[in-house]
Amino acid sequence: MSGTPHGRSRALNGRERVRPRRPEWAAPEYPPGAIPLPVLAAGALSAPGSAQTTERLVGLDRELNGPGWSPEMAELRERGAAIRRETLADLEGYLAQLTGRVEANGGVVHRAATPADGRAIIAGIARDNGVSMVVKSKSMATEELHLNRHLEEEGIEVVETDLGEYIVQLADERPSHIIAPAVHKAQADVTELFGQAAGEPVADDPNALASLARDRLREDFRTADMGISGVNFAAADTGTLTLMTNEGNGRMVTSQPRVHVAVMPVEKVIPRFTDLATLLPLLAHAASKQTLTVYQTMVTGPRREGEADGPERLHLVILDNGRTRLPGTRYEEVLACIRCGACQGACPVYRTMGGGHGYGAVYGGPIGAVLSPLLADGAQHRQLPFLSSLCGKCYDVCPVKIPLPDMLVDLRADYERDRRGGRAARLAWRAWAAAWTRPLVYRMSLRAVRAADRILGQRLLSRFPGARVWTRTRALPPLRRVGAFRAWRRKRA
Ligand code: SF4
């Protein structure tokens, strides 16, 4: 332990004072399905500061995704997409090769079929090694395990060391973006949080805030017994685990504590070490338009004799959670994801909701709307594919060309087919399609709606079953102007 007066990490002092302010929908976890999706989404939309977050995200999207793909980066994108599909064509083969290489390098490999298995494996490693304090670098796979809560219940203190993760841990929230966990927090929010943690007002200055976090975390890096990290890419041919960070915390977490546990979902394996030459710059470019992230940490086994640092023991936990059911299905390509977060920032729905909390799943945005319902514990997320405008921008920005819009449509169809009352809905859609593919019926139906609008008025019309849900948050379009587009086009022709 770090030996603070309260027996807690210096980095987390005061966290209890912050905890009651957390809104329920931003909780680190809650019983799955306990809060219905529309309630979650409405909560996120009306959260204080969500409009400012939307504004920030829109600006960021313009800055990052505005220029599109240069010819050089487009070529890299093609190569990256091909490498990821090559991996998926023999996922189990590459995982077996990776396991053999990591073990030959002196590490221990565990396969976790479910999040519960993952939690039990990591808690067991902590117990076997007498661990009382863990430092963590950012890992979405551990979010899938709800690992922090579980380790804390085991009496183990956990400190997040990525600055964004540290902020959301102080606020007792969940990350709202894959690579920018605290993207929903404004500078003033961080100043307030840090002030509460420090027990005194702190300067409202980004450099001062970063220094404060660095100072408080440094002691924890030195004294922690175990480091837990994610894995960006695991090379099957050498057993090398690569982590990309901009803050260097990944390097500290994997080299200072005596035990290192790396957690990766099955799809993070890549065939060859040399593939990193394509994938590292591709990921950095897609995520933040950097040429490379500031630190590339490569771990090939625990510390060897004569080496100055590194852990005495290395464990690799490979998480499945239903992923190995996907190869061979039409959702296989979702496993090509390299977690850059570009599709999240590009998505108008994600941006409007002010981040990922409104999705109620570990992964928000387009990738979350596709991946979350496909995971073994994803039954409660089957409505997520409807949180999309299907504008297609998620595909345009995706560095590995995952056809997310197609998958969103397919997942919606699966949901409608399986849900109760789906037969009636199917018949209604079929009738609608039959009517609107006949120009005469189409024109007559528009005339009927316009007449209804004129006679009944918008307020009455909005009480109709189909329009009721729509008009809860929006106004009906001005129906009397239907046809204006045609008139405009005729004028220009
Ligand atoms: S789906 Fe594509 S854009 Fe979205 S996080 Fe994954 S790799 Fe990035």
Residues whose N, C-alpha, C, O or C-beta is under 5 A from the ligand:
A	BS01	SF4	C337 I338 R339 C340 G341 A342 C343 I367 C394 V397 C398 P399 I402
